[in-house]
Amino acid sequence: MLMLERFLVAGRIEAGCDEAGRGCLAGPVTAAAVILPADFAHELINDSKQLSERQREALRPVIESEAVAWAVAHVPPAEIDRINILNASILAMHRAIDQLAVRPEALLIDGNRFKPYQGIPHTTIVKGDGKMLSIAAASILAKTHRDELMRQLARQFPGYGWEGNKGYPTREHRDAIRRLGVTPQHRRSFALLPQPSLFDQILSS
C-alpha cells in the first residue's frame, strides 16, 4: 500500500480537512478537521473511499482517541440550497476548524478550492485524502459521522433507503422520491429526479 505523508512541512501543526456527502441528494455536507501527533501511524488509513465501511468504522475511534485535536461539522440541506454546495463544503470545513481545541499553524485541504480561514495559511491538494495522512484521517471521520447521521435520519424518514444509500442518487432513492415526494432533508437546488430527454418528451407528447 502507498504510504501517506505525515506532514507537508515537518514540525508544523497541520490540520487535514476533508468533506463527505457533496454529491448527495439528501442530508448535510459534513466536514472534519484533524491534527495528528508527529509519530502517528496506522497501516490501514487511506482515503475513506478506498476502505470498506467496516474498516472506516474501526478506524474512527482510533483517530478520535489518538489525534491531538479533531472536530466534525455539518451544513444542512436548506443552507446548501441557499449558498450552493461548493460554498457549503468550504463552510463545513471552516466550522470544523472552529471547533479544534488546538489552533493549527497550517491547513491541508482536500481538493482545489478553499477560502482563507482566519489568517492561517492553507494548501489545497487534489486527491489529498490519498496523499496526506491527516487529510485521510479527516475523510474517515467526515464519512463515518455523516453515515451515522444518515442512519438516524433514515429512521425519521423511512422508505428512502438512507441507511444504505446515505442520501446518494441511487435508483432506489430516486424511485422513493417519485413515490413519496421530497422531505426537509432533500436538497431542493439539486436535480432530485433526472430530466426527461427530448426523445422521451416527444414520445410522451
Backbone bond lengths (Angstrom), bond angles and torsions (degrees), N, CA, C in turn:
res aa  C-N    CA-C-N  psi(-1)  N-CA   C-N-CA  omega(-1)  CA-C   N-CA-C  phi
1 M - - - 1.471 - - 1.526 109.90 -
2 L 1.297 117.36 140.83 1.454 121.88 176.95 1.521 109.88 -63.54
3 M 1.338 115.88 128.03 1.466 119.89 178.68 1.527 109.10 -80.45
4 L 1.317 115.97 133.75 1.459 120.75 -179.86 1.531 110.10 -84.92
5 E 1.317 114.74 152.71 1.466 120.35 179.03 1.527 109.71 -77.82
6 R 1.330 116.16 136.25 1.469 119.75 178.34 1.525 111.42 -74.14
7 F 1.327 116.78 -41.19 1.463 121.14 -175.99 1.521 110.57 -138.68
8 L 1.324 114.84 151.33 1.460 119.73 168.53 1.525 108.81 -80.09
9 V 1.347 116.07 -40.67 1.467 122.59 174.89 1.525 107.24 -129.26
10 A 1.313 117.22 115.18 1.465 121.62 -176.17 1.526 110.80 -60.79
11 G 1.317 115.70 142.31 1.453 121.15 176.45 1.513 114.56 84.53
12 R 1.319 118.07 -1.89 1.454 122.70 -179.22 1.528 109.70 -100.61
13 I 1.321 117.61 144.16 1.473 120.80 176.91 1.527 107.91 -80.61
14 E 1.314 115.50 103.48 1.465 121.15 -176.62 1.527 110.37 -111.12
15 A 1.308 116.48 134.72 1.464 121.77 174.16 1.526 108.81 -106.14
16 G 1.314 116.18 123.05 1.460 120.67 173.19 1.516 109.58 -84.24
17 C 1.329 116.75 140.04 1.474 121.43 -177.41 1.529 109.91 -132.09
18 D 1.322 115.56 137.19 1.460 120.86 176.07 1.519 108.85 -152.58
19 E 1.340 115.28 164.80 1.460 120.23 -179.61 1.523 110.44 -128.42
20 A 1.329 114.76 164.15 1.461 121.78 177.23 1.520 108.67 -138.34
21 G 1.327 116.02 147.79 1.457 120.94 175.11 1.512 114.92 91.21
22 R 1.311 116.90 14.94 1.462 119.28 -176.59 1.529 111.88 -64.17
23 G 1.313 117.77 -36.55 1.466 120.89 -175.91 1.521 114.49 -94.29
24 C 1.317 117.52 12.34 1.464 120.80 -176.89 1.521 111.94 -80.35
25 L 1.326 115.26 158.60 1.463 121.59 174.81 1.526 111.46 -91.38
26 A 1.327 116.71 -19.46 1.464 120.87 -175.85 1.514 110.03 -141.62
27 G 1.332 114.70 157.02 1.452 120.50 178.88 1.515 112.29 85.71
28 P 1.326 116.58 173.26 1.459 121.05 -176.78 1.516 112.15 -78.47
29 V 1.316 115.73 167.67 1.454 120.67 160.56 1.524 105.12 -95.15
30 T 1.313 115.88 135.91 1.463 122.23 -170.99 1.522 109.10 -122.78
31 A 1.315 116.34 137.14 1.465 120.80 179.03 1.511 110.22 -128.22
32 A 1.319 115.54 153.20 1.458 121.54 175.10 1.521 109.30 -130.66
33 A 1.326 114.85 151.29 1.461 122.69 172.85 1.523 107.13 -127.88
34 V 1.325 116.71 133.58 1.464 121.23 -174.56 1.523 110.34 -136.97
35 I 1.331 115.47 130.46 1.465 122.09 170.24 1.522 106.92 -110.63
36 L 1.313 117.23 118.72 1.460 122.00 -178.20 1.531 110.75 -99.45
37 P 1.332 117.68 151.76 1.466 119.40 174.58 1.527 111.10 -67.67
38 A 1.323 115.87 157.10 1.469 120.59 -174.18 1.525 112.80 -60.72
39 D 1.336 116.61 -28.63 1.469 119.34 -175.71 1.526 112.39 -101.96
40 F 1.339 117.33 12.68 1.457 119.47 -177.26 1.526 110.86 -67.02
41 A 1.323 115.40 136.84 1.466 120.82 176.09 1.524 108.47 -153.13
42 H 1.322 115.63 142.59 1.462 121.13 174.14 1.518 107.78 -157.03
43 E 1.322 115.92 124.48 1.462 120.31 -171.78 1.525 113.61 -64.97
44 L 1.341 117.94 -22.83 1.461 120.03 -175.88 1.522 113.91 -88.38
45 I 1.331 117.16 -19.33 1.468 118.19 -170.59 1.522 111.32 -69.60
46 N 1.298 114.33 124.00 1.457 122.90 179.83 1.519 106.15 -154.60
47 D 1.314 116.47 -178.39 1.465 121.49 172.85 1.525 108.94 -48.33
48 S 1.347 116.36 128.81 1.472 119.89 -174.65 1.522 112.45 -59.33
49 K 1.341 117.19 -26.33 1.472 119.89 -179.42 1.529 111.08 -70.50
50 Q 1.352 117.55 -18.48 1.456 121.23 -179.90 1.532 111.84 -90.09
51 L 1.326 116.39 -4.63 1.452 121.28 -177.12 1.520 110.55 -105.48
52 S 1.324 115.97 155.05 1.462 119.76 173.43 1.524 108.87 -76.41
53 E 1.329 115.75 162.24 1.465 119.52 178.21 1.523 110.47 -59.18
54 R 1.322 117.12 -39.87 1.468 120.67 179.28 1.527 110.87 -62.56
55 Q 1.330 117.07 -41.62 1.468 120.34 179.03 1.519 111.10 -65.05
56 R 1.341 116.77 -43.45 1.473 119.63 179.01 1.523 110.97 -61.47
57 E 1.328 117.02 -44.39 1.459 120.27 -178.27 1.526 111.26 -66.21
58 A 1.333 117.40 -32.57 1.465 120.74 177.58 1.529 111.38 -71.96
59 L 1.328 116.60 -32.98 1.464 120.65 -178.24 1.524 112.49 -78.73
60 R 1.327 117.26 -26.88 1.460 119.46 -176.53 1.530 113.16 -54.48
61 P 1.348 120.92 -52.46 1.470 118.94 -179.96 1.529 113.18 -66.01
62 V 1.334 117.47 -27.75 1.468 120.07 176.87 1.527 109.70 -64.68
63 I 1.324 116.14 -48.15 1.466 120.61 -179.93 1.528 110.30 -63.99
64 E 1.327 116.68 -45.60 1.459 120.21 -176.15 1.531 112.02 -65.32
65 S 1.328 117.28 -32.78 1.466 119.61 -178.53 1.523 112.45 -83.46
66 E 1.313 118.10 -28.84 1.463 120.93 -174.30 1.526 114.12 -100.72
67 A 1.326 118.26 -16.12 1.469 120.20 -179.46 1.526 110.87 -64.95
68 V 1.320 115.83 148.42 1.463 121.11 171.53 1.527 109.28 -63.95
69 A 1.337 115.01 -40.98 1.464 122.04 176.78 1.520 107.92 -159.38
70 W 1.338 115.46 148.16 1.464 119.67 175.06 1.527 108.34 -152.84
71 A 1.316 115.82 156.84 1.460 121.10 178.01 1.522 109.14 -158.82
72 V 1.327 114.86 152.61 1.466 122.43 178.67 1.521 108.16 -130.88
73 A 1.332 116.56 141.88 1.469 120.95 179.32 1.522 109.54 -142.63
74 H 1.343 114.63 153.01 1.462 121.71 -178.80 1.529 110.22 -120.46
75 V 1.335 116.08 150.40 1.462 122.52 166.27 1.520 106.35 -120.99
76 P 1.339 118.04 118.84 1.468 121.19 -172.14 1.526 112.88 -75.91
77 P 1.338 116.49 166.34 1.470 121.44 -175.22 1.529 114.50 -55.19
78 A 1.331 118.83 -43.27 1.471 120.01 -177.90 1.522 111.08 -61.55
79 E 1.324 115.87 -36.41 1.468 119.69 178.98 1.529 110.73 -72.83
80 I 1.328 116.30 -37.41 1.471 120.55 174.62 1.524 109.67 -58.05
81 D 1.325 116.17 -45.77 1.467 120.68 -179.59 1.527 111.32 -61.53
82 R 1.318 116.24 -33.64 1.464 119.81 -175.90 1.529 112.51 -78.04
83 I 1.337 117.29 -37.45 1.485 118.91 -171.59 1.522 113.08 -114.15
84 N 1.302 120.25 -5.76 1.466 130.72 -178.78 1.536 111.12 82.94
85 I 1.319 115.51 159.42 1.467 120.95 -169.06 1.526 112.19 -69.48
86 L 1.324 118.81 -34.01 1.469 119.01 178.00 1.521 110.65 -64.10
87 N 1.329 116.90 -49.58 1.463 120.02 178.89 1.525 111.18 -63.27
88 A 1.326 116.65 -36.45 1.464 120.37 179.48 1.527 110.82 -66.40
89 S 1.330 117.34 -38.80 1.468 120.73 178.99 1.528 110.53 -63.62
90 I 1.322 116.07 -42.85 1.469 120.58 178.81 1.528 110.25 -67.74
91 L 1.335 116.63 -40.84 1.457 120.34 178.42 1.525 111.14 -61.87
92 A 1.319 117.31 -40.83 1.467 120.35 177.95 1.525 110.51 -60.63
93 M 1.343 117.24 -40.84 1.473 119.93 176.66 1.522 110.53 -63.29
94 H 1.346 117.20 -44.98 1.466 120.61 178.58 1.536 110.66 -58.11
95 R 1.323 116.44 -42.45 1.461 120.20 -179.47 1.525 111.49 -65.98
96 A 1.325 116.58 -36.98 1.469 119.31 176.70 1.532 110.39 -65.80
97 I 1.326 116.83 -44.53 1.468 120.37 179.40 1.524 110.30 -62.04
98 D 1.349 116.41 -37.69 1.469 121.44 177.27 1.526 111.82 -51.66
99 Q 1.324 116.21 -35.28 1.461 121.73 -171.50 1.528 113.89 -90.08
100 L 1.322 117.56 -5.96 1.468 119.48 -178.72 1.527 110.58 -62.85
101 A 1.327 116.07 135.16 1.472 120.93 179.47 1.523 111.75 -74.71
102 V 1.322 116.63 -19.06 1.474 122.46 178.05 1.519 107.71 -119.69
103 R 1.328 116.23 131.56 1.468 119.16 179.25 1.529 109.63 -79.15
104 P 1.331 116.85 121.76 1.470 119.22 179.24 1.524 112.01 -73.74
105 E 1.317 115.25 154.90 1.465 121.71 175.62 1.528 111.24 -90.60
106 A 1.336 115.82 -15.81 1.466 121.18 179.03 1.519 109.24 -158.14
107 L 1.322 115.51 153.75 1.462 122.30 179.94 1.521 109.62 -117.47
108 L 1.314 116.15 132.68 1.462 122.29 174.87 1.520 107.23 -109.98
109 I 1.322 116.40 116.22 1.459 122.18 -170.59 1.523 110.38 -110.87
110 D 1.330 116.11 127.42 1.460 118.95 174.28 1.524 109.90 -70.74
111 G 1.325 117.13 131.86 1.461 120.77 177.96 1.517 111.53 107.74
112 N 1.335 115.65 -162.43 1.474 119.77 -175.99 1.523 113.13 -126.54
113 R 1.342 117.98 9.34 1.463 120.11 -179.15 1.529 109.75 -133.44
114 F 1.319 116.14 136.79 1.459 121.85 177.28 1.512 108.02 -163.22
115 K 1.312 116.32 159.42 1.462 121.95 174.12 1.522 108.26 -115.23
116 P 1.324 117.88 139.07 1.469 120.64 -177.15 1.525 111.79 -51.94
117 Y 1.339 114.41 144.01 1.453 120.76 -179.12 1.529 109.96 -122.39
118 Q 1.323 116.85 107.96 1.465 124.50 170.77 1.525 113.94 46.20
119 G 1.311 116.77 39.27 1.461 119.95 174.71 1.518 115.51 75.88
120 I 1.328 117.33 3.35 1.472 119.64 177.57 1.529 108.85 -83.04
121 P 1.326 118.71 126.51 1.475 119.21 179.69 1.523 111.21 -62.86
122 H 1.331 115.36 143.84 1.460 119.27 179.41 1.521 110.66 -131.88
123 T 1.311 114.94 154.32 1.466 122.55 175.86 1.515 108.18 -129.84
124 T 1.325 116.62 124.23 1.464 119.85 175.29 1.530 107.98 -89.17
125 I 1.322 115.76 137.93 1.468 121.37 -176.22 1.528 107.82 -132.57
126 V 1.309 116.78 110.68 1.466 121.13 178.46 1.530 108.74 -64.35
127 K 1.328 115.81 129.86 1.466 122.99 -175.63 1.527 110.62 56.88
128 G 1.330 114.18 35.93 1.459 119.97 -178.63 1.508 113.58 -62.89
129 D 1.352 117.15 -24.89 1.467 119.84 179.78 1.527 111.99 -69.22
130 G 1.323 117.36 -12.29 1.459 121.18 174.02 1.518 112.25 -106.41
131 K 1.341 117.26 9.23 1.463 121.80 -177.73 1.524 113.94 -124.58
132 M 1.340 116.00 -40.62 1.458 120.79 -174.41 1.529 110.23 -112.86
133 L 1.326 116.65 133.43 1.454 121.56 -176.16 1.532 112.20 -61.64
134 S 1.326 117.06 -41.97 1.469 119.24 -177.04 1.525 111.46 -68.50
135 I 1.336 117.77 -35.36 1.466 119.95 176.94 1.519 110.07 -69.65
136 A 1.333 116.79 -39.66 1.470 119.81 177.33 1.525 110.65 -61.24
137 A 1.334 116.44 -41.46 1.468 120.10 177.90 1.523 110.31 -63.26
138 A 1.326 116.54 -41.24 1.465 120.33 178.04 1.526 110.76 -63.97
139 S 1.315 117.30 -37.99 1.471 120.09 -179.94 1.524 110.39 -64.10
140 I 1.326 116.87 -37.00 1.468 120.94 179.45 1.522 110.48 -68.20
141 L 1.328 117.73 -43.97 1.460 119.96 179.69 1.529 111.24 -66.80
142 A 1.326 117.15 -43.21 1.463 119.70 179.51 1.522 110.64 -60.06
143 K 1.322 116.34 -45.12 1.466 120.79 -177.47 1.519 111.55 -67.56
144 T 1.331 118.52 -46.17 1.462 120.00 -175.88 1.527 111.70 -70.57
145 H 1.338 117.96 -37.61 1.461 119.50 177.79 1.528 110.84 -67.86
146 R 1.329 116.68 -39.19 1.470 118.57 178.50 1.521 110.71 -67.65
147 D 1.335 116.86 -42.34 1.466 119.92 178.60 1.524 110.91 -58.78
148 E 1.326 116.36 -42.01 1.462 120.26 178.62 1.536 110.62 -60.95
149 L 1.317 116.87 -44.26 1.457 120.77 178.73 1.528 111.24 -63.52
150 M 1.332 117.25 -40.49 1.470 119.69 -179.53 1.528 111.27 -66.95
151 R 1.319 117.90 -32.17 1.469 119.68 175.31 1.529 110.33 -66.24
152 Q 1.328 116.84 -37.60 1.462 120.39 176.03 1.532 110.79 -65.49
153 L 1.335 116.22 -44.26 1.465 120.17 -179.87 1.528 111.54 -66.23
154 A 1.328 117.03 -29.53 1.469 120.56 178.33 1.523 110.93 -62.91
155 R 1.333 116.96 -31.46 1.467 119.86 177.97 1.531 110.91 -74.53
156 Q 1.323 116.86 -30.83 1.460 120.33 177.62 1.525 111.92 -76.76
157 F 1.331 116.37 -32.49 1.467 122.18 -176.98 1.532 108.60 -127.50
158 P 1.331 116.95 74.31 1.471 119.50 -177.14 1.526 112.07 -69.27
159 G 1.320 114.39 155.40 1.459 120.43 174.47 1.511 114.62 105.79
160 Y 1.329 117.01 -15.36 1.471 119.99 -177.40 1.531 112.70 -95.63
161 G 1.307 116.20 -8.80 1.463 119.94 177.70 1.509 114.67 74.01
162 W 1.330 117.50 23.67 1.471 119.56 -175.59 1.525 112.44 -65.46
163 E 1.353 116.44 -23.54 1.465 117.67 177.76 1.529 110.84 -63.37
164 G 1.328 116.36 -23.19 1.467 120.41 178.27 1.514 113.08 -107.00
165 N 1.350 117.04 -50.23 1.480 119.54 -174.99 1.527 112.81 -84.57
166 K 1.346 117.60 -11.38 1.477 123.64 176.18 1.527 112.90 57.94
167 G 1.334 116.95 21.79 1.462 120.05 178.30 1.508 114.86 94.86
168 Y 1.325 117.47 -2.05 1.472 120.19 179.64 1.535 110.35 -73.85
169 P 1.330 117.35 160.32 1.477 120.84 -173.34 1.527 113.42 -79.93
170 T 1.325 116.73 65.31 1.460 120.88 175.09 1.526 109.76 -80.30
171 R 1.311 115.93 166.53 1.468 120.16 176.71 1.528 110.17 -61.64
172 E 1.342 116.51 -42.04 1.472 121.06 178.24 1.530 111.12 -57.85
173 H 1.311 116.50 -43.76 1.465 120.55 -178.11 1.524 110.62 -66.18
174 R 1.308 116.50 -45.48 1.463 119.14 -178.48 1.527 111.83 -69.18
175 D 1.321 117.35 -35.13 1.473 119.68 175.44 1.531 109.93 -62.25
176 A 1.341 116.45 -38.45 1.465 120.53 178.91 1.526 111.45 -66.79
177 I 1.329 117.04 -36.70 1.473 120.07 176.66 1.529 109.66 -62.79
178 R 1.324 117.04 -41.09 1.469 120.41 178.08 1.528 110.75 -61.95
179 R 1.329 116.44 -40.99 1.476 120.82 -175.64 1.525 112.51 -79.94
180 L 1.335 116.30 -42.25 1.466 121.06 -168.40 1.526 113.72 -107.17
181 G 1.337 116.54 -14.25 1.458 119.79 -177.01 1.521 111.66 85.60
182 V 1.322 115.82 -173.11 1.470 120.73 -176.90 1.530 109.33 -95.29
183 T 1.323 115.03 158.04 1.467 123.18 179.35 1.526 108.83 -115.76
184 P 1.329 118.07 170.98 1.470 120.09 174.40 1.534 112.47 -63.67
185 Q 1.328 116.99 -13.25 1.460 120.37 179.50 1.531 112.73 -90.75
186 H 1.324 117.47 -2.27 1.464 119.65 178.11 1.527 111.06 -86.51
187 R 1.314 115.17 146.17 1.466 122.22 178.31 1.528 107.94 -88.13
188 R 1.294 115.20 103.12 1.464 119.82 -172.95 1.525 112.87 -71.88
189 S 1.316 117.62 -17.18 1.468 120.46 177.37 1.528 111.48 -80.91
190 F 1.330 117.49 -7.65 1.460 121.59 178.84 1.530 109.54 -91.20
191 A 1.324 115.90 159.93 1.470 120.75 174.52 1.526 107.43 -79.11
192 L 1.317 116.03 88.65 1.467 119.99 -175.27 1.521 111.58 -65.64
193 L 1.316 115.81 -35.10 1.462 120.94 175.21 1.517 108.46 -124.34
194 P 1.333 118.36 138.80 1.463 120.13 179.76 1.517 111.49 -62.43
195 Q 1.322 116.52 141.01 1.459 120.64 178.19 1.527 110.03 -73.96
196 P 1.329 117.93 139.23 1.467 118.73 178.27 1.528 110.72 -64.25
197 S 1.321 115.15 144.87 1.463 119.83 178.53 1.531 110.05 -72.59
198 L 1.311 116.67 164.72 1.463 121.09 177.74 1.525 110.22 -58.29
199 F 1.346 116.86 -37.57 1.465 121.32 178.93 1.529 110.38 -62.50
200 D 1.367 116.13 -43.76 1.475 119.60 178.86 1.525 111.13 -63.73
201 Q 1.335 115.83 -38.36 1.466 119.52 -179.64 1.522 110.28 -64.86
202 I 1.313 117.25 -39.93 1.476 121.12 179.58 1.536 109.61 -64.88
203 L 1.356 115.83 -42.12 1.463 119.17 -179.28 1.527 112.01 -64.62
204 S 1.335 116.54 -33.81 1.462 119.47 -176.53 1.512 113.18 -87.70
205 S 1.337 117.29 -6.69 1.479 119.87 -177.53 1.534 110.20 -85.77
